[in-house]
């Protein structure tokens, strides 16, 4: 008889009984082995008694909160991945969890299909270099991020939470600009090399947002980007012919679209660092 791989073990930690029951049933139906704990103290006991592959961890609980549990997990030799479950969007909470190597965040209430998808994605992901939190002030966040697509995807959700109090149109514009420039930095500047890092700064002032993204690459010259719309200001679709000739996928509007979404876009001389500004008045 061929051996069967054991189903991954997931520990659900939440002080709300209904949430524990619903989440356990959902994950069990999806094929996982599921344990539950009603608070942080019970979670630590269960983690000592049995090995789990992933922990779904609520933030605010009696006796020991989720951040306290996460700190204990970070110090352990065999660390399960941790997905935080929270309705707390404050920068201090999110950045403290990132600093302690939380893999992902889910905002309550949680859509069932999204929960299962995040659990599967987290379990599938291999070991990752952590995102380093250099500064965690609400008005000045600074991060050092490995040049991987997975780290970039995780970070987008975190940064979106920092702007949760802004109007939807502003949030969407900023999120688009940040995503496009971050992926450019990770792909073209960092060459998807996990040993290299992108440096990100986020400054929140009373009347503006400022993002700075610095990649480890050699930079570029706009005139060398014939495959991008930004190089053809008088004919914004000419680059599509170039992309077709070079066998590239459709696209090339990224930087041009970013300029339309933000109020200022400034590159340094080498063009391996970029600042964008969105005014809030």
C-alpha positions as CSV (number, residue, x, y, z in Angstrom):
1,X,0.0,0.0,0.0
2,X,1.4,3.5,-0.9
3,X,2.0,5.7,2.1
4,X,-0.3,8.7,2.6
5,X,0.9,12.1,3.6
6,X,-0.6,13.2,6.9
7,X,-3.0,16.2,6.6
8,X,-1.4,19.5,7.8
9,X,-2.2,20.4,11.4
10,X,-3.8,23.8,12.1
11,X,-4.4,25.3,15.5
12,X,-7.3,27.8,15.8
13,X,-6.8,30.2,18.7
14,X,-9.7,32.5,19.5
15,X,-11.6,33.5,22.6
16,X,-15.0,33.5,20.8
17,X,-16.6,30.0,21.0
18,X,-18.6,30.4,17.8
19,X,-15.6,31.5,15.8
20,X,-13.6,28.5,17.0
21,X,-16.4,26.1,16.1
22,X,-17.1,27.5,12.7
23,X,-13.4,27.8,11.8
24,X,-12.7,24.3,13.0
25,X,-15.6,22.8,11.0
26,X,-14.6,24.8,7.8
27,X,-11.0,23.7,7.9
28,X,-11.8,20.1,8.8
29,X,-14.1,19.9,5.7
30,X,-11.2,21.3,3.7
31,X,-9.0,18.3,4.8
32,X,-6.9,19.7,7.6
33,X,-6.4,18.3,11.1
34,X,-7.6,21.0,13.4
35,X,-7.1,21.8,17.1
36,X,-8.5,24.7,19.0
37,X,-7.6,26.9,22.0
38,X,-9.7,29.5,23.7
39,X,-6.8,31.9,24.7
40,X,-3.1,32.4,24.5
41,X,-2.2,30.3,27.6
42,X,-4.1,27.3,26.3
43,X,-2.5,27.8,22.8
44,X,1.0,27.7,24.3
45,X,0.2,24.4,26.1
46,X,-1.2,22.8,23.0
47,X,1.9,23.9,20.9
48,X,4.2,22.3,23.5
49,X,2.1,19.1,23.5
50,X,1.8,18.7,19.7
51,X,3.5,20.0,16.6
52,X,1.3,22.2,14.4
53,X,2.1,23.4,10.9
54,X,0.1,26.6,11.1
55,X,-1.6,28.7,13.8
56,X,-4.7,30.9,13.1
57,X,-4.2,33.4,15.9
58,X,-6.7,36.0,17.2
59,X,-5.0,39.2,18.5
60,X,-7.1,40.3,21.5
61,X,-7.8,37.5,24.0
62,X,-7.8,37.1,27.9
63,X,-4.8,35.9,29.9
64,X,-2.4,36.2,27.0
65,X,-3.1,38.0,23.7
66,X,-2.1,36.9,20.3
67,X,1.0,39.1,20.0
68,X,2.3,37.5,23.2
69,X,1.7,34.0,21.7
70,X,3.4,35.1,18.5
71,X,6.5,36.3,20.5
72,X,6.7,32.8,22.1
73,X,6.4,31.1,18.7
74,X,9.2,33.3,17.2
75,X,11.6,32.1,19.9
76,X,10.7,28.4,19.4
77,X,13.1,26.1,17.5
78,X,10.3,24.6,15.3
79,X,8.1,27.4,14.3
80,X,4.6,27.0,12.7
81,X,3.5,29.6,10.3
82,X,1.2,32.2,11.9
83,X,-1.8,33.9,10.3
84,X,-3.2,36.7,12.5
85,X,-7.0,37.1,12.7
86,X,-7.8,40.7,13.7
87,X,-10.2,43.6,13.6
88,X,-7.4,45.9,14.9
89,X,-6.0,47.9,12.0
90,X,-3.7,50.1,14.0
91,X,-0.2,50.4,12.6
92,X,1.4,49.5,16.0
93,X,-0.4,46.1,16.0
94,X,0.3,45.3,12.4
95,X,3.9,46.3,12.5
96,X,4.6,44.5,15.8
97,X,3.2,41.3,14.2
98,X,5.3,41.8,11.1
99,X,8.4,42.3,13.3
100,X,7.6,39.0,15.0
101,X,7.3,37.3,11.6
102,X,3.6,36.8,11.2
103,X,3.0,35.3,7.8
104,X,-0.3,37.0,6.9
105,X,-3.3,38.9,8.2
106,X,-7.0,38.3,7.9
107,X,-9.5,41.0,8.8
108,X,-12.6,39.9,10.7
109,X,-15.2,38.9,9.8
110,X,-13.5,36.4,7.5
111,X,-15.0,35.1,4.3
112,X,-14.8,31.2,4.4
113,X,-13.3,30.7,1.0
114,X,-10.7,33.4,1.6
115,X,-9.7,31.7,4.9
116,X,-9.1,28.3,3.3
117,X,-7.2,29.9,0.4
118,X,-4.9,31.8,2.8
119,X,-4.3,28.7,4.9
120,X,-3.3,26.7,1.9
121,X,-1.1,29.4,0.5
122,X,0.7,29.8,3.8
123,X,1.3,26.1,4.2
124,X,2.6,25.9,0.6
125,X,5.0,28.8,1.0
126,X,8.6,27.7,1.7
127,X,10.9,29.3,4.3
128,X,11.2,33.1,3.8
129,X,13.6,35.7,5.0
130,X,11.6,38.0,7.3
131,X,10.5,41.5,6.5
132,X,12.6,43.8,8.7
133,X,10.8,46.6,10.5
134,X,13.3,49.5,10.8
135,X,10.8,52.0,12.1
136,X,7.3,51.4,13.3
137,X,6.0,54.9,14.2
138,X,2.5,55.5,12.8
139,X,3.7,58.5,10.9
140,X,7.1,57.0,9.8
141,X,7.2,53.4,8.8
142,X,10.4,52.0,7.3
143,X,10.9,48.4,6.1
144,X,13.5,46.2,4.5
145,X,11.8,43.6,2.2
146,X,13.3,40.6,0.5
147,X,13.1,40.7,-3.3
148,X,10.5,38.0,-3.7
149,X,7.0,38.1,-5.1
150,X,5.7,36.4,-2.0
151,X,7.1,39.1,0.3
152,X,5.8,41.8,-2.0
153,X,2.3,40.3,-2.0
154,X,2.3,40.0,1.8
155,X,3.4,43.6,2.2
156,X,0.7,45.1,0.1
157,X,-2.0,44.0,2.5
158,X,-0.1,45.4,5.4
159,X,0.5,48.8,3.8
160,X,-3.2,49.0,2.7
161,X,-4.2,48.8,6.4
162,X,-2.1,51.9,7.2
163,X,-4.4,53.9,4.9
164,X,-7.6,52.4,6.1
165,X,-9.0,55.7,7.3
166,X,-8.6,57.5,4.0
167,X,-11.4,57.9,1.3
168,X,-11.8,54.8,-0.9
169,X,-10.6,56.7,-4.1
170,X,-7.4,57.8,-2.3
171,X,-6.7,54.3,-0.9
172,X,-7.2,52.7,-4.4
173,X,-4.9,55.2,-6.1
174,X,-2.1,54.8,-3.5
175,X,-2.5,51.0,-3.4
176,X,-2.1,50.8,-7.2
177,X,0.9,53.1,-7.3
178,X,2.6,51.2,-4.4
179,X,2.0,47.8,-5.9
180,X,3.3,48.8,-9.4
181,X,6.5,50.4,-8.1
182,X,7.1,47.7,-5.5
183,X,6.9,44.9,-8.1
184,X,9.1,46.9,-10.4
185,X,11.7,47.2,-7.7
186,X,11.5,43.5,-6.7
187,X,11.5,42.2,-10.3
188,X,13.8,44.6,-12.2
189,X,15.9,46.0,-9.5
190,X,16.2,42.9,-7.2
191,X,15.9,40.3,-9.9
192,X,13.7,38.2,-7.6
193,X,16.8,37.5,-5.6
194,X,15.7,36.7,-2.0
195,X,19.2,37.6,-0.7
196,X,18.7,41.2,-1.8
197,X,16.3,43.7,-0.2
198,X,14.1,46.7,-1.2
199,X,14.0,49.6,1.2
200,X,10.6,51.1,1.8
201,X,9.7,54.3,3.7
202,X,6.1,55.5,4.4
203,X,5.6,59.0,5.8
204,X,2.1,60.2,6.9
205,X,1.8,63.9,7.4
206,X,-1.3,66.0,8.0
207,X,-1.8,66.9,4.3
208,X,0.1,64.2,2.4
209,X,1.3,60.7,2.1
210,X,4.9,60.0,0.9
211,X,6.3,56.7,-0.2
212,X,9.9,56.0,-1.0
213,X,11.1,52.8,-2.6
214,X,14.8,52.1,-3.1
215,X,15.9,48.9,-4.9
216,X,19.3,47.3,-5.0
217,X,19.6,47.4,-8.8
218,X,21.7,49.5,-11.2
219,X,18.8,51.7,-12.2
220,X,17.6,52.4,-15.7
221,X,17.3,55.1,-18.4
222,X,13.8,56.0,-19.6
223,X,15.0,56.1,-23.2
224,X,15.9,52.4,-22.9
225,X,12.3,51.4,-22.1
226,X,11.0,51.3,-25.6
227,X,8.6,48.5,-24.4
228,X,6.9,51.0,-22.0
229,X,4.3,53.6,-22.7
230,X,6.2,56.2,-20.8
231,X,8.9,56.3,-23.5
232,X,6.3,57.3,-26.2
233,X,4.5,60.4,-24.8
234,X,3.2,61.4,-28.2
235,X,1.9,57.9,-29.1
236,X,0.9,56.0,-25.9
237,X,0.3,52.7,-27.8
238,X,3.5,52.6,-29.9
239,X,5.2,50.5,-27.2
240,X,2.6,47.7,-27.9
241,X,4.3,47.2,-31.3
242,X,7.7,47.0,-29.6
243,X,6.4,44.5,-27.0
244,X,4.9,42.3,-29.8
245,X,8.2,42.4,-31.7
246,X,10.1,41.4,-28.5
247,X,7.6,38.6,-27.6
248,X,6.6,40.4,-24.4
249,X,3.1,40.0,-22.8
250,X,0.6,42.9,-23.2
251,X,1.2,45.7,-20.8
252,X,3.7,48.4,-20.3
253,X,1.4,51.1,-18.9
254,X,2.6,50.8,-15.3
255,X,4.6,53.9,-14.8
256,X,2.3,56.0,-16.9
257,X,-0.7,54.8,-14.9
258,X,1.2,55.6,-11.6
259,X,1.7,59.1,-12.7
260,X,-2.0,59.5,-13.3
261,X,-2.8,58.1,-9.8
262,X,-0.5,60.2,-7.7
263,X,0.3,63.9,-7.4
264,X,4.1,63.7,-7.7
265,X,6.4,61.0,-8.9
266,X,10.2,61.6,-8.6
267,X,13.1,59.4,-9.4
268,X,16.7,59.9,-8.4
269,X,19.5,60.2,-11.0
270,X,20.1,56.5,-11.3
271,X,16.4,55.8,-11.2
272,X,16.8,53.0,-8.7
273,X,14.9,55.0,-6.0
274,X,11.5,56.6,-6.5
275,X,9.3,58.8,-4.3
276,X,5.6,59.3,-4.8
277,X,3.3,61.8,-3.1
278,X,-0.4,61.9,-2.6
279,X,-1.9,65.1,-1.2
280,X,-4.8,64.7,1.2
281,X,-6.5,68.1,0.8
